Amino acid sequence: MQAFIFTLVLSVLFLGTVESAFCSGKPDDGERTSDYPIQDSDLVFVRSVDGAELWEAGPPNARFPVVHLWGSDYEMGLAHGKLMKKEIHHFINGVWEWAINSGLDELGDKLPKWAQEIVLKKGIARALDWTARVTAPFTPQSYFDEVRGLADGAGIDYDLLLKTNMIPELTKASCSFFGAWGAATKDSTGNAYQLRALDYITDVDVFSNMNQLTIYHPSAEGDVAHMSVTWPGIVGVLTAFSEEQIALSEIGVSDPDDSFGQGTENTPPEKVHGQPWMSVLKDIVAHDHSLEDALSRIENANRTCNLIIGVGDGEENYVNGVEYSGRVAVPYDDKTLLPQNDTWHPKIDNVVYNGMDWNCPGYTEVLGEQLQKYHGAIDASVTIKNILPTVQTGDLHAMVTDLTDSTVFVSFIRPTTNDPSEPQYAYQRQFTMFKMAPLFAKEQTN
């Protein structure tokens, strides 16, 4: 029971809210468009250290870092730490300060009094130490090697870095995803597209101001170059694309049904003794070479909490959703769409999708309506211009991937230093395009 409480508390701390028993939110009525042109990456070199390079990309009013790393897991962490020392300290200390100073105040009446008392007696630091201990036996050494490298390179306390990484590894966010292929896409070209919309914390400066693309070039034989949309000092993966054309999306499930086998009134609590989900996703993009490999890894992992995972493969031009928990791993597609509900989650040919949560009619229905409206015309442009602004999903960041052409389109929330009259949320703002093949093939030049 104590394990369940700590996991629930961490979710509240990191999200600032707990979803209701049944997702009651929905987008604003009506349809909206974004008329910003898609921005070319316009990469500009900034600085380098041995094993790492920092570049800058994005619109003129919202530039963001693109970090390249080369070497072993430890070497990439070390180079990352040296290259982004100032940024890592600022982000990690900012998140930690927020969690300690503000997190408990935000609990309010969201937890039973007795649960709050346990947290107050044990403390957040001890709770995170406990989380690190119970997940360590299931977490690959490569994860700890990268954390150690980051700590050594940045000159930051290893335990502090590891504890801070435990917060996102074991928490969930309200997010949306879809995959579209074949007859659903523009001109039925055969290209496959995938959305990952992250709806997360929008009122903490470090999450708004320190977004980063990290491109890994691992030296170990058989490992795969991959890109993660992340923050400095974070090791796991929540949004990613690999050289093998594997893309990952994730949705936290706050309102599961009994099919998850955990986390409901009729089932045991969510498992916490297992490999953190962000570490599982990291392993997929770093090591797997096909959709089959990725689904097999998920099935065989020591999984923990309730999630929806989207896995797309640009070689197969196909996308699966996965019902993911500590006790089940169920892939589904357009013919086996989950959850089953013909009223607000109808099946659409060559499309798999979920809006915000497992049981979230308001968002899922609107997302489905948009996917039906643009069926036969879905591509990155339509997703960015029409679908995202209408569904209003992807407030912190959004990534649309052309899986077939290995091209990603990324947008971030408005930095707090920008003009407040600018659109705030990522789905409202200008997207930047990256052709990933040449970035994955890049060799260090400085």
HUZIWO-V424826 format. One record per residue. N is the residue number from 1. RES is the residue in three letters. SS is DSSP state (A for helix, B for strand, O for the rest). NEAR is the number of other C-alpha atoms within 8 Angstrom. Layout:
BEGIN
n-><N N>
res-><RES RES>
ss-><SS SS>
near-><NEAR NEAR>
END
This chain:
BEGIN
n-><1 2 3 4 5 6 7 8 9 10 11 12 13 14 15 16 17 18 19 20 21 22 23 24 25 26 27 28 29 30 31 32 33 34 35 36 37 38 39 40 41 42 43 44 45 46 47 48 49 50 51 52 53 54 55 56 57 58 59 60 61 62 63 64 65 66 67 68 69 70 71 72 73 74 75 76 77 78 79 80 81 82 83 84 85 86 87 88 89 90 91 92 93 94 95 96 97 98 99 100 101 102 103 104 105 106 107 108 109 110 111 112 113 114 115 116 117 118 119 120 121 122 123 124 125 126 127 128 129 130 131 132 133 134 135 136 137 138 139 140 141 142 143 144 145 146 147 148 149 150 151 152 153 154 155 156 157 158 159 160 161 162 163 164 165 166 167 168 169 170 171 172 173 174 175 176 177 178 179 180 181 182 183 184 185 186 187 188 189 190 191 192 193 194 195 196 197 198 199 200 201 202 203 204 205 206 207 208 209 210 211 212 213 214 215 216 217 218 219 220 221 222 223 224 225 226 227 228 229 230 231 232 233 234 235 236 237 238 239 240 241 242 243 244 245 246 247 248 249 250 251 252 253 254 255 256 257 258 259 260 261 262 263 264 265 266 267 268 269 270 271 272 273 274 275 276 277 278 279 280 281 282 283 284 285 286 287 288 289 290 291 292 293 294 295 296 297 298 299 300 301 302 303 304 305 306 307 308 309 310 311 312 313 314 315 316 317 318 319 320 321 322 323 324 325 326 327 328 329 330 331 332 333 334 335 336 337 338 339 340 341 342 343 344 345 346 347 348 349 350 351 352 353 354 355 356 357 358 359 360 361 362 363 364 365 366 367 368 369 370 371 372 373 374 375 376 377 378 379 380 381 382 383 384 385 386 387 388 389 390 391 392 393 394 395 396 397 398 399 400 401 402 403 404 405 406 407 408 409 410 411 412 413 414 415 416 417 418 419 420 421 422 423 424 425 426 427 428 429 430 431 432 433 434 435 436 437 438 439 440 441 442 443 444 445 446>
res-><MET GLN ALA PHE ILE PHE THR LEU VAL LEU SER VAL LEU PHE LEU GLY THR VAL GLU SER ALA PHE CYS SER GLY LYS PRO ASP ASP GLY GLU ARG THR SER ASP TYR PRO ILE GLN ASP SER ASP LEU VAL PHE VAL ARG SER VAL ASP GLY ALA GLU LEU TRP GLU ALA GLY PRO PRO ASN ALA ARG PHE PRO VAL VAL HIS LEU TRP GLY SER ASP TYR GLU MET GLY LEU ALA HIS GLY LYS LEU MET LYS LYS GLU ILE HIS HIS PHE ILE ASN GLY VAL TRP GLU TRP ALA ILE ASN SER GLY LEU ASP GLU LEU GLY ASP LYS LEU PRO LYS TRP ALA GLN GLU ILE VAL LEU LYS LYS GLY ILE ALA ARG ALA LEU ASP TRP THR ALA ARG VAL THR ALA PRO PHE THR PRO GLN SER TYR PHE ASP GLU VAL ARG GLY LEU ALA ASP GLY ALA GLY ILE ASP TYR ASP LEU LEU LEU LYS THR ASN MET ILE PRO GLU LEU THR LYS ALA SER CYS SER PHE PHE GLY ALA TRP GLY ALA ALA THR LYS ASP SER THR GLY ASN ALA TYR GLN LEU ARG ALA LEU ASP TYR ILE THR ASP VAL ASP VAL PHE SER ASN MET ASN GLN LEU THR ILE TYR HIS PRO SER ALA GLU GLY ASP VAL ALA HIS MET SER VAL THR TRP PRO GLY ILE VAL GLY VAL LEU THR ALA PHE SER GLU GLU GLN ILE ALA LEU SER GLU ILE GLY VAL SER ASP PRO ASP ASP SER PHE GLY GLN GLY THR GLU ASN THR PRO PRO GLU LYS VAL HIS GLY GLN PRO TRP MET SER VAL LEU LYS ASP ILE VAL ALA HIS ASP HIS SER LEU GLU ASP ALA LEU SER ARG ILE GLU ASN ALA ASN ARG THR CYS ASN LEU ILE ILE GLY VAL GLY ASP GLY GLU GLU ASN TYR VAL ASN GLY VAL GLU TYR SER GLY ARG VAL ALA VAL PRO TYR ASP ASP LYS THR LEU LEU PRO GLN ASN ASP THR TRP HIS PRO LYS ILE ASP ASN VAL VAL TYR ASN GLY MET ASP TRP ASN CYS PRO GLY TYR THR GLU VAL LEU GLY GLU GLN LEU GLN LYS TYR HIS GLY ALA ILE ASP ALA SER VAL THR ILE LYS ASN ILE LEU PRO THR VAL GLN THR GLY ASP LEU HIS ALA MET VAL THR ASP LEU THR ASP SER THR VAL PHE VAL SER PHE ILE ARG PRO THR THR ASN ASP PRO SER GLU PRO GLN TYR ALA TYR GLN ARG GLN PHE THR MET PHE LYS MET ALA PRO LEU PHE ALA LYS GLU GLN THR ASN>
ss-><O A A A A A A A A A A A A A A O O O O O O O O O O O O O O O O O O O O O O O B B O O O B B B B B B O O B B B B B B O O O O O O B B B B B B B B O A A A A A A A A A A A O A A A A A A A A A A A A A A A A A O O A A A O O O O O O A A A A A A A A A A O A A A A A A A A A A A A A O O O O A A A A A A A A A A A A A A O O O A A A A A A A A A A A A O O O O B B B B B B B O A A A B A A A O O O O B B B B B B B O O O O O A A A A A O B B B B B B B B O O O O O O O B B B B B B O O O O O O O O B B B O O O B B B B B B B O O O O O A A A O B O O O O O B O O O O O O O O A A A A A A A A A A A O O O A A A A A A A A A A O O O O O O B B B B B B B O O O O B B B B B B B O O O O B B B B O O O O O O O O B O O O B O O B O O B B B B B B O O O O A A A A A A A A A A A A A O O O O B O A A A A A A A A A A A A O O O O O B B B B B B O O O O B B B B B B O O O O O O O O O O O O O A A A O O O B B B B A A A A A O O O O O O>
near-><5 5 7 11 9 10 11 8 10 11 14 13 13 12 12 11 6 9 8 8 6 8 12 8 7 7 10 6 4 5 7 7 9 10 5 8 6 8 10 8 9 7 8 7 8 8 8 10 10 6 12 15 15 13 12 13 13 14 9 5 5 8 9 10 11 12 13 11 15 13 12 9 12 14 12 17 16 16 16 15 17 11 12 10 12 7 9 12 10 9 13 11 8 9 10 9 9 9 12 9 8 9 13 10 7 9 12 7 6 6 9 7 7 6 9 10 8 8 12 8 6 8 8 10 7 8 11 12 9 8 9 11 8 10 13 8 7 9 11 6 6 8 12 8 11 15 14 12 16 17 15 11 14 15 8 11 7 10 6 8 13 10 12 12 12 11 12 10 11 13 12 11 11 12 17 18 15 12 16 15 16 12 12 15 18 10 7 12 7 9 14 16 15 15 13 16 14 14 13 10 10 10 5 7 9 10 11 15 9 11 13 12 12 12 14 12 12 13 8 7 4 5 10 14 13 14 11 12 12 12 11 11 11 7 8 11 12 12 13 13 12 13 12 11 13 16 16 14 14 14 15 14 13 11 12 12 6 9 5 13 12 14 11 11 5 5 9 9 9 12 11 11 8 14 14 12 11 12 13 12 12 10 9 11 15 11 9 12 9 10 11 6 10 12 10 8 10 10 8 6 8 8 14 14 12 16 12 13 12 15 15 16 16 16 9 6 14 11 15 12 13 12 15 15 15 14 9 10 10 7 9 13 11 11 7 6 10 7 7 7 8 7 5 10 12 9 10 9 8 10 14 16 12 11 13 13 15 12 9 13 11 12 13 14 11 10 13 13 8 10 11 8 6 10 10 10 11 14 10 11 7 11 11 13 12 12 13 13 15 12 11 10 13 16 17 15 15 15 12 14 13 15 18 13 7 13 12 12 12 11 13 14 13 14 9 8 4 8 5 7 4 7 8 10 13 15 15 10 14 11 13 14 12 9 9 10 8 7 8 12 6 6 4 8 3 6>
END
